[in-house]
Amino acid sequence: MTSTLVSSLELVRRVDEAALAYTLARMKVLERIPGNPVGIAYWTLGGATALMARNLTSSSFNRVAGVRNGKADHVRQ
């Protein structure tokens, strides 16, 4: 017998927020390395968060999350 997990929009949002919080916590640990050799930076603006690790290529560290309609112009390239 197989079971299927039906995701609600609220559940998906909560999982995404938890993953973002975990990634940010990991980044803050890396940021504390003297001289910040990984190049950690992050910004939060109106519910959106941008994460950057200049010297890592991991997509989990380099991303923007939580951008809502009409707010994309706040994200710099």
MIVOZA-443734 format. One record per residue (C-alpha): residue number from 0; residue in one letter; x, y, z. Coordinates in Angstrom, 1 decimal, decimal comma, m for minus. Last residue first. Layout:
// residues N
<node><num>NUM</num><residu>A</residu><x>X</x><y>Y</y><z>Z</z></node>
...
END
This chain:
// residues 77
<node><num>76</num><residu>Q</residu><x>22,0</x><y>41,6</y><z>m9,6</z></node>
<node><num>75</num><residu>R</residu><x>20,0</x><y>43,8</y><z>m7,2</z></node>
<node><num>74</num><residu>V</residu><x>16,6</x><y>42,6</y><z>m5,9</z></node>
<node><num>73</num><residu>H</residu><x>14,3</x><y>45,6</y><z>m5,0</z></node>
<node><num>72</num><residu>D</residu><x>12,8</x><y>45,5</y><z>m8,5</z></node>
<node><num>71</num><residu>A</residu><x>11,3</x><y>42,1</y><z>m7,7</z></node>
<node><num>70</num><residu>K</residu><x>8,9</x><y>43,6</y><z>m5,2</z></node>
<node><num>69</num><residu>G</residu><x>5,7</x><y>44,0</y><z>m7,3</z></node>
<node><num>68</num><residu>N</residu><x>4,5</x><y>40,5</y><z>m6,6</z></node>
<node><num>67</num><residu>R</residu><x>6,3</x><y>38,9</y><z>m3,6</z></node>
<node><num>66</num><residu>V</residu><x>10,0</x><y>37,9</y><z>m3,2</z></node>
<node><num>65</num><residu>G</residu><x>10,3</x><y>35,3</y><z>m0,4</z></node>
<node><num>64</num><residu>A</residu><x>13,6</x><y>33,8</y><z>m1,4</z></node>
<node><num>63</num><residu>V</residu><x>16,8</x><y>35,0</y><z>m3,2</z></node>
<node><num>62</num><residu>R</residu><x>19,6</x><y>32,6</y><z>m3,7</z></node>
<node><num>61</num><residu>N</residu><x>23,3</x><y>31,9</y><z>m3,3</z></node>
<node><num>60</num><residu>F</residu><x>23,7</x><y>29,7</y><z>m0,2</z></node>
<node><num>59</num><residu>S</residu><x>21,5</x><y>26,8</y><z>m1,4</z></node>
<node><num>58</num><residu>S</residu><x>22,9</x><y>27,2</y><z>m4,9</z></node>
<node><num>57</num><residu>S</residu><x>26,3</x><y>26,1</y><z>m3,7</z></node>
<node><num>56</num><residu>T</residu><x>29,0</x><y>27,9</y><z>m5,8</z></node>
<node><num>55</num><residu>L</residu><x>31,0</x><y>29,2</y><z>m2,8</z></node>
<node><num>54</num><residu>N</residu><x>33,4</x><y>32,2</y><z>m2,7</z></node>
<node><num>53</num><residu>R</residu><x>30,8</x><y>35,0</y><z>m2,9</z></node>
<node><num>52</num><residu>A</residu><x>28,4</x><y>33,4</y><z>m0,4</z></node>
<node><num>51</num><residu>M</residu><x>25,2</x><y>35,2</y><z>m0,9</z></node>
<node><num>50</num><residu>L</residu><x>21,7</x><y>35,1</y><z>0,6</z></node>
<node><num>49</num><residu>A</residu><x>18,8</x><y>37,5</y><z>m0,4</z></node>
<node><num>48</num><residu>T</residu><x>15,8</x><y>37,5</y><z>1,9</z></node>
<node><num>47</num><residu>A</residu><x>12,3</x><y>38,8</y><z>1,0</z></node>
<node><num>46</num><residu>G</residu><x>9,8</x><y>39,5</y><z>3,8</z></node>
<node><num>45</num><residu>G</residu><x>9,9</x><y>43,3</y><z>3,3</z></node>
<node><num>44</num><residu>L</residu><x>13,7</x><y>43,5</y><z>2,9</z></node>
<node><num>43</num><residu>T</residu><x>16,2</x><y>41,0</y><z>4,4</z></node>
<node><num>42</num><residu>W</residu><x>19,8</x><y>41,1</y><z>3,3</z></node>
<node><num>41</num><residu>Y</residu><x>22,6</x><y>38,5</y><z>3,4</z></node>
<node><num>40</num><residu>A</residu><x>26,4</x><y>38,5</y><z>2,9</z></node>
<node><num>39</num><residu>I</residu><x>29,0</x><y>35,8</y><z>3,4</z></node>
<node><num>38</num><residu>G</residu><x>32,3</x><y>36,1</y><z>1,5</z></node>
<node><num>37</num><residu>V</residu><x>33,7</x><y>32,7</y><z>2,3</z></node>
<node><num>36</num><residu>P</residu><x>36,9</x><y>34,3</y><z>3,7</z></node>
<node><num>35</num><residu>N</residu><x>34,9</x><y>36,3</y><z>6,3</z></node>
<node><num>34</num><residu>G</residu><x>38,1</x><y>37,8</y><z>7,8</z></node>
<node><num>33</num><residu>P</residu><x>37,9</x><y>35,7</y><z>10,9</z></node>
<node><num>32</num><residu>I</residu><x>35,3</x><y>32,9</y><z>10,5</z></node>
<node><num>31</num><residu>R</residu><x>32,1</x><y>34,4</y><z>11,9</z></node>
<node><num>30</num><residu>E</residu><x>30,5</x><y>34,6</y><z>8,5</z></node>
<node><num>29</num><residu>L</residu><x>30,6</x><y>30,8</y><z>8,3</z></node>
<node><num>28</num><residu>V</residu><x>28,5</x><y>30,5</y><z>11,4</z></node>
<node><num>27</num><residu>K</residu><x>26,1</x><y>33,1</y><z>10,1</z></node>
<node><num>26</num><residu>M</residu><x>25,8</x><y>31,1</y><z>6,9</z></node>
<node><num>25</num><residu>R</residu><x>24,7</x><y>28,0</y><z>8,7</z></node>
<node><num>24</num><residu>A</residu><x>21,9</x><y>30,0</y><z>10,5</z></node>
<node><num>23</num><residu>L</residu><x>20,8</x><y>31,5</y><z>7,2</z></node>
<node><num>22</num><residu>T</residu><x>20,6</x><y>28,1</y><z>5,7</z></node>
<node><num>21</num><residu>Y</residu><x>18,5</x><y>26,8</y><z>8,6</z></node>
<node><num>20</num><residu>A</residu><x>16,2</x><y>29,9</y><z>8,4</z></node>
<node><num>19</num><residu>L</residu><x>15,7</x><y>29,4</y><z>4,7</z></node>
<node><num>18</num><residu>A</residu><x>14,9</x><y>25,7</y><z>5,1</z></node>
<node><num>17</num><residu>A</residu><x>12,4</x><y>26,5</y><z>7,8</z></node>
<node><num>16</num><residu>E</residu><x>10,7</x><y>29,2</y><z>5,7</z></node>
<node><num>15</num><residu>D</residu><x>10,5</x><y>26,8</y><z>2,7</z></node>
<node><num>14</num><residu>V</residu><x>8,9</x><y>24,1</y><z>4,9</z></node>
<node><num>13</num><residu>R</residu><x>6,4</x><y>26,6</y><z>6,3</z></node>
<node><num>12</num><residu>R</residu><x>5,4</x><y>27,9</y><z>2,9</z></node>
<node><num>11</num><residu>V</residu><x>4,9</x><y>24,4</y><z>1,5</z></node>
<node><num>10</num><residu>L</residu><x>2,8</x><y>23,5</y><z>4,5</z></node>
<node><num>9</num><residu>E</residu><x>0,7</x><y>26,7</y><z>4,0</z></node>
<node><num>8</num><residu>L</residu><x>0,2</x><y>25,9</y><z>0,3</z></node>
<node><num>7</num><residu>S</residu><x>m1,1</x><y>22,5</y><z>1,3</z></node>
<node><num>6</num><residu>S</residu><x>0,8</x><y>19,4</y><z>0,4</z></node>
<node><num>5</num><residu>V</residu><x>m1,0</x><y>16,1</y><z>m0,2</z></node>
<node><num>4</num><residu>L</residu><x>1,2</x><y>13,3</y><z>1,1</z></node>
<node><num>3</num><residu>T</residu><x>0,5</x><y>10,1</y><z>m0,9</z></node>
<node><num>2</num><residu>S</residu><x>0,4</x><y>6,7</y><z>0,6</z></node>
<node><num>1</num><residu>T</residu><x>1,4</x><y>3,4</y><z>m0,9</z></node>
<node><num>0</num><residu>M</residu><x>0,0</x><y>0,0</y><z>0,0</z></node>
END
